[in-house]
Amino acid sequence: MCVPTDWPDDDEELRNTNGMEPPPEDFFLADDEQDDLMEGQDDDEELELIEAVETNNIARVRQLLEDGADVNEHDASGTTALMCAVAEGNDDIVVLLLRHGANINAVNNAGNTALINASANGQTDMVAVLLDNRGAEVNMINNNGDSALTVARRNRHNMIEVYLVQQGAGNEAQAIPIIHANALPTLPGVLNA
């Protein structure tokens, strides 16, 4: 299965570097609500592209794409074929999927992108493929408030951290909207600064 292997297991480790707590349990959809949203995407016969990617069968991936398979196909967790190719470390399939229009910034149910997953897993080559002229957004934030940079830093993937910063990661003004005090409306009876 195409999932990151280095993600922490307990709530204490889920706190990001900003001290944010993980979302509450009721933040996520119930399984039956998720199934309704996925519109049959969890049926095995409909996940042929992901299965071909998981087995690193580039010929099958190519054939499925030529036959009109949905390049942005995803499973019940929101994991796309591109995310699987990155997890498998197959840059040839990653490039093939991107050339066929795969959404490089697609997010799974946890808000992770292929870049965030590659950064968390220390996949330096995959990070480079996704960033070098491919359009991966370096400052996207997942549901826990983590970016590719924060997960690379937390997991001590120093080369990835340096590369992400060189590519513009860490510009918090782009990553997190900030409300300035002078942009707030003035309310009667409230002390004006």
Backbone torsions as a table, in degrees:
resi	resn	phi	psi	omega
1	MET	NA	147.1	-174.0
2	CYS	-92.6	77.2	177.7
3	VAL	-132.0	151.1	178.1
4	PRO	-61.5	143.2	-178.9
5	THR	-99.0	-16.2	-173.8
6	ASP	-100.5	13.7	-179.5
7	TRP	-75.1	141.8	-179.4
8	PRO	-66.8	155.2	-176.6
9	ASP	-99.6	-30.2	-175.4
10	ASP	-107.7	163.2	-175.6
11	ASP	-59.5	-36.8	-179.4
12	GLU	-59.7	-41.5	-179.5
13	GLU	-76.6	-17.6	-178.3
14	LEU	-75.3	-16.5	178.4
15	ARG	-64.3	133.9	-179.3
16	ASN	-83.5	-176.0	-176.3
17	THR	-67.1	-14.1	177.7
18	ASN	-92.0	3.1	178.5
19	GLY	79.5	12.7	-179.4
20	MET	-71.9	144.1	176.4
21	GLU	-82.8	153.8	173.7
22	PRO	-66.5	157.5	-179.5
23	PRO	-63.5	153.0	179.2
24	PRO	-65.8	158.0	-177.7
25	GLU	-55.5	-38.6	-177.1
26	ASP	-76.4	0.8	176.8
27	PHE	-68.0	-33.4	-175.9
28	PHE	-90.4	153.1	178.3
29	LEU	-69.4	147.5	172.7
30	ALA	-66.3	158.0	-177.1
31	ASP	-55.1	-42.3	-179.0
32	ASP	-68.8	-34.2	175.9
33	GLU	-67.7	-39.9	178.1
34	GLN	-62.9	-42.9	179.3
35	ASP	-60.5	-41.3	178.8
36	ASP	-61.6	-39.4	-179.5
37	LEU	-71.3	-30.2	-175.0
38	MET	-77.9	-9.9	175.5
39	GLU	45.8	53.3	174.7
40	GLY	80.9	4.5	-177.6
41	GLN	-65.0	-15.3	-178.1
42	ASP	-89.7	1.4	175.5
43	ASP	-71.6	129.8	-176.1
44	ASP	-55.5	-40.6	-176.9
45	GLU	-66.9	-19.0	-179.8
46	GLU	-91.0	-0.6	-177.8
47	LEU	-111.3	31.8	-177.4
48	GLU	-59.5	-39.4	-178.8
49	LEU	-64.5	-46.1	179.3
50	ILE	-62.0	-42.0	179.1
51	GLU	-62.3	-40.8	178.3
52	ALA	-65.1	-38.3	178.2
53	VAL	-66.5	-44.2	-178.8
54	GLU	-60.5	-29.9	179.7
55	THR	-95.2	6.6	179.1
56	ASN	56.7	35.5	-179.1
57	ASN	-92.8	83.1	-174.9
58	ILE	-62.9	-34.4	178.6
59	ALA	-63.7	-42.3	178.8
60	ARG	-67.8	-41.3	177.8
61	VAL	-59.1	-48.0	-179.7
62	ARG	-59.4	-45.5	-179.6
63	GLN	-63.2	-44.0	179.4
64	LEU	-62.1	-41.5	179.1
65	LEU	-66.3	-41.5	177.8
66	GLU	-65.3	-29.4	178.8
67	ASP	-84.3	2.5	174.8
68	GLY	96.0	17.3	177.0
69	ALA	-59.7	148.4	177.7
70	ASP	-70.6	110.6	-177.0
71	VAL	-64.5	-22.0	179.9
72	ASN	-102.2	22.8	176.8
73	GLU	-52.7	142.6	179.3
74	HIS	-140.7	157.4	177.5
75	ASP	-91.6	-173.1	-176.2
76	ALA	-62.8	-23.7	178.7
77	SER	-88.0	-0.3	-178.9
78	GLY	86.5	3.0	179.9
79	THR	-71.8	126.0	-177.5
80	THR	-92.9	168.0	175.9
81	ALA	-59.0	-38.3	178.6
82	LEU	-62.8	-44.1	178.3
83	MET	-60.5	-38.8	177.9
84	CYS	-64.8	-44.2	-179.6
85	ALA	-61.2	-39.5	177.6
86	VAL	-65.5	-46.1	180.0
87	ALA	-60.9	-35.5	178.4
88	GLU	-76.8	-13.8	179.4
89	GLY	74.5	24.8	-177.2
90	ASN	-99.5	92.2	-176.2
91	ASP	-66.4	-28.0	177.3
92	ASP	-64.2	-43.3	178.1
93	ILE	-70.4	-37.4	177.1
94	VAL	-57.7	-50.3	-179.2
95	VAL	-63.2	-41.7	178.3
96	LEU	-60.0	-46.4	179.1
97	LEU	-63.0	-42.0	179.8
98	LEU	-65.2	-40.0	177.9
99	ARG	-64.1	-25.3	178.1
100	HIS	-93.3	10.4	172.5
101	GLY	94.4	18.0	177.2
102	ALA	-58.8	138.9	178.7
103	ASN	-76.0	105.8	-176.3
104	ILE	-66.6	-23.0	-178.3
105	ASN	-105.8	17.0	176.8
106	ALA	-61.1	147.2	179.6
107	VAL	-117.7	146.0	174.5
108	ASN	-88.1	-174.2	-176.1
109	ASN	-62.5	-22.7	177.5
110	ALA	-88.9	-0.4	-179.6
111	GLY	83.7	7.6	-179.4
112	ASN	-83.2	142.9	173.8
113	THR	-103.0	172.3	175.3
114	ALA	-59.3	-38.0	-179.7
115	LEU	-66.9	-42.9	178.6
116	ILE	-62.1	-44.3	179.8
117	ASN	-63.2	-44.7	179.8
118	ALA	-62.6	-39.5	179.0
119	SER	-66.6	-40.4	179.3
120	ALA	-65.2	-34.8	-176.2
121	ASN	-91.1	1.1	178.1
122	GLY	72.5	28.0	-178.6
123	GLN	-89.0	79.0	-176.1
124	THR	-55.6	-44.9	-179.3
125	ASP	-62.8	-40.7	-179.7
126	MET	-67.9	-39.3	176.9
127	VAL	-58.9	-44.7	179.7
128	ALA	-63.1	-43.7	179.4
129	VAL	-60.6	-43.2	-177.3
130	LEU	-70.1	-31.5	-177.0
131	LEU	-92.2	-33.3	-175.7
132	ASP	-73.4	97.1	176.3
133	ASN	59.3	25.6	179.5
134	ARG	-111.6	-14.4	174.3
135	GLY	89.0	14.5	176.9
136	ALA	-64.7	132.7	178.4
137	GLU	-78.7	116.3	-171.7
138	VAL	-75.9	-20.4	-175.3
139	ASN	-109.3	18.3	177.5
140	MET	-65.6	147.4	-176.1
141	ILE	-117.2	135.7	178.1
142	ASN	-86.5	-175.7	-176.6
143	ASN	-64.1	-20.2	177.8
144	ASN	-92.3	1.7	-179.3
145	GLY	84.8	12.7	-178.3
146	ASP	-97.4	144.8	173.5
147	SER	-109.2	176.2	175.4
148	ALA	-57.2	-39.8	-179.6
149	LEU	-65.0	-45.2	-177.4
150	THR	-65.8	-37.4	179.1
151	VAL	-73.8	-34.6	176.0
152	ALA	-64.9	-43.1	179.7
153	ARG	-64.3	-46.5	-178.8
154	ARG	-60.8	-38.3	-178.2
155	ASN	-90.1	7.3	176.3
156	ARG	58.7	40.9	174.1
157	HIS	-93.8	78.8	-170.1
158	ASN	-61.2	-40.8	179.9
159	MET	-63.8	-40.9	178.4
160	ILE	-66.1	-42.4	179.2
161	GLU	-57.4	-48.3	179.3
162	VAL	-61.6	-45.1	-178.9
163	TYR	-63.5	-42.6	178.9
164	LEU	-61.6	-42.0	178.3
165	VAL	-63.8	-41.3	177.2
166	GLN	-61.4	-28.8	-179.4
167	GLN	-90.6	6.3	175.2
168	GLY	102.1	6.2	178.2
169	ALA	-67.4	149.2	176.6
170	GLY	95.8	-2.1	175.2
171	ASN	-77.7	87.9	-173.4
172	GLU	-61.3	-24.4	178.1
173	ALA	-63.9	-31.3	176.6
174	GLN	-83.0	-33.4	-172.6
175	ALA	-79.8	-39.2	-175.2
176	ILE	-129.3	120.3	177.8
177	PRO	-64.5	137.7	-179.5
178	ILE	-117.4	132.4	177.0
179	ILE	-96.3	119.9	178.5
180	HIS	-86.2	146.1	-177.1
181	ALA	-57.5	-37.3	-177.7
182	ASN	-75.5	-5.1	177.0
183	ALA	-93.0	-8.0	180.0
184	LEU	-81.4	147.5	179.5
185	PRO	-68.6	150.8	176.0
186	THR	-87.0	126.3	-179.4
187	LEU	-106.2	140.4	177.4
188	PRO	-58.9	139.6	177.3
189	GLY	81.3	1.4	179.6
190	VAL	-106.5	133.6	-179.6
191	LEU	-58.2	124.6	178.3
192	ASN	-89.2	135.8	-178.7
193	ALA	-89.3	NA	NA
